[in-house]
Amino acid sequence: MKKDLQRKIRGQINDDYVAVYQKKSENELLELLYSEEAWQRSVAAELLLLTPETTDILLKKLQVEKALYTRLAITKKLESGDQETAKKMIAYLARIGNNQHRQPIPPSKKQSFPLPRDLIARSLGRMQPAIFSTLLAALEDLSVLQLSEILDAIGYMAFYQPSLATTETYQRLLKVRKTMIDQPLIQWKLVICFSAFPQSKELLLNEKEFAPEARRSLRSLAKK
């Protein structure tokens, strides 16, 4: 019981909580999104219809939300969106939390694609494959830190949706690699991203600067 209460305080909900608010209007749900009770904020996030207006509101709320399960409820709602939702989300890359990579770190020991640390990158990577072209279109318009995060989203989505790992997309990523040759963070993130692209094997075999990460990517490719 104590654990259940603690989870509720952190915003965890179940169907019974949601049912109570099922018939609330949009305005009532928007008001509930700012409740002092985290679980009520989670209910609001689950029940709100995702429109351009509510997307903006949810993204701004996500910037300040502290409760774990409420954050998860908001990101789950955003992940159900379309390309227009994704475009709005991209603007928030590297703007929520302080967990983003600022420099290369030792490679993960896991064979799966590393889970993006940036909250928005993680959600973008979990969205429907239809938004993949929106991610690629943004490659040329982002700051270095945002580019670092969107590469995580691209790699994550392509890793779990292999049909997206096309030669055309790989060539686009190679252009980023050439353009950002003086940015170690981007070069490192590309080596990680390439673990989703079978076309990258030769490049990874010859990678010198981030050889340990390249070996991890090659192991991931070998197991796919």
Secondary structure, DSSP 4 states (H G I P E B T S, - for coil): -HHHHHHHHTT---HHHHHHTTT--HHHHHHHTT-SSHHHHHHHHHHS---HHHHHHHHHHHHH---HHHHHHHHHHHHT--HHHHHHHHTTTT-SSS-S-SS--PPPS-SSPPPPSSHHHHHHHHS-GGGHHHHHHTTTSS-HHHHHHHHHHHHHHHHHSGGG--HHHHHHHHHHHHHTTT-HHHHHHHHHHGGG-GGGHHHHHT--TTHHHHHHHHHHHHH-
